[in-house]
Every structure is written in C-alpha cells, then in structure tokens.
Amino acid sequence: MKYLIIAAVVSVVSILIYARLRPYLQLIRKVVTALNVSTEVTTAPRERSPSKNKLVRCDSCGTWVPSDRAIRVGSGRANYCSSECLVKHSDSREKLAG
C-alpha cells in the first residue's frame, strides 16, 4: 500500500511538471523543425537556366537592355536602347566635333 501511494504522488508530480514544461517543449520543437527546414532549403543546389538573351548597356543613357532589342550602330560596338538615345548621342557628337 505504501508503494502505491508513493507511485501516485510521483505520477501527480510528474504530470504537474510536464504541464509546466509543455509550452517550452513545443517551442523547442518548432525551432528545431524550422532550423531543419532552413538547412534543407539552403543546401539544395540552385538550378540556373541559361540566359537566352544577354544585356547590353546603352552608350547614351547607360540603361541596360536585352541585346535583341538594342539598336546597333557600326560593327555592333555601339548599342542604344531607343532611337531617341541614338539621335541624342549623335547630336552631342556633332556638337563636340563642330
């Protein structure tokens, strides 16, 4: 009978301690799962698709545009984003030369 009372008291104390610690245990579990998920995401290799279209810089305004939309002058060394930039750049060259 004495052992039965001791077992009951130990059980009640264990339940009370667990009830107090349960929120902290759940918090620890959430943190651990979040850390596991973040390491899985960062260790996964990123697959890059090859770029079909390179960017070129406009010689007049400095804007980056796709090479298929750029206006090329001469042997393709001069690139412009629009006809306005081409005209503006040619006007500035004429002013410098003249």
C-alpha positions in Angstrom: 0.0 0.0 0.0 2.9 2.3 0.8 4.4 1.9 -2.7 1.0 2.6 -4.3 0.8 5.9 -2.5 4.4 6.8 -3.5 3.7 5.9 -7.1 0.6 8.0 -7.2 2.4 11.0 -5.7 5.3 10.7 -8.1 2.8 10.4 -11.0 1.0 13.6 -9.9 4.2 15.5 -9.5 5.4 14.3 -13.0 2.2 15.4 -14.6 2.4 18.8 -13.0 6.0 19.3 -14.1 5.2 18.2 -17.6 2.2 20.6 -17.7 4.5 23.5 -16.8 7.2 22.5 -19.3 5.0 21.6 -22.2 4.8 25.1 -23.8 8.6 25.3 -23.7 9.0 21.8 -25.2 6.6 22.8 -28.0 8.6 25.9 -28.7 11.9 24.0 -28.8 10.3 21.5 -31.3 9.2 24.4 -33.5 12.6 25.9 -33.5 14.3 22.7 -34.3 11.9 21.9 -37.2 12.4 25.5 -38.5 16.2 25.1 -38.4 15.9 21.7 -40.2 13.8 23.2 -43.0 16.1 26.2 -43.4 19.2 24.0 -43.8 17.4 21.8 -46.4 16.5 24.9 -48.4 20.0 26.4 -48.3 21.8 23.2 -49.1 19.6 22.5 -52.2 21.6 23.5 -55.3 20.0 26.2 -57.4 19.5 25.3 -61.0 20.1 28.3 -63.3 18.6 28.3 -66.7 21.0 29.6 -69.3 20.2 33.1 -70.4 18.9 33.3 -73.9 19.4 37.0 -74.2 22.4 39.0 -72.8 22.0 42.5 -71.6 23.9 45.4 -73.2 24.4 48.9 -71.9 23.1 51.9 -73.9 26.0 54.1 -74.9 23.9 57.3 -74.4 21.9 56.9 -71.2 23.5 53.8 -69.6 20.3 51.8 -69.4 20.7 48.0 -69.7 18.5 46.5 -72.4 18.3 43.0 -73.9 20.6 42.6 -76.9 17.8 41.7 -79.3 16.1 45.0 -78.6 19.2 47.1 -78.7 19.9 49.3 -81.7 23.4 48.5 -83.0 25.4 51.0 -85.0 28.5 50.2 -87.0 30.1 46.8 -86.3 27.9 46.3 -83.2 30.2 48.1 -80.8 27.7 50.9 -80.2 24.4 49.9 -78.6 21.4 52.2 -77.9 18.2 51.5 -76.1 16.0 53.6 -78.4 16.1 55.8 -81.4 15.9 58.9 -79.1 19.1 57.9 -77.4 20.7 57.3 -80.8 19.7 60.8 -82.0 20.7 62.4 -78.7 24.1 60.8 -78.8 24.7 61.7 -82.4 23.7 65.3 -81.7 26.2 65.5 -78.8 29.0 64.1 -81.1 28.2 66.7 -83.7 28.4 69.5 -81.1 31.8 68.2 -79.9 33.1 67.9 -83.4 31.8 71.2 -84.7 
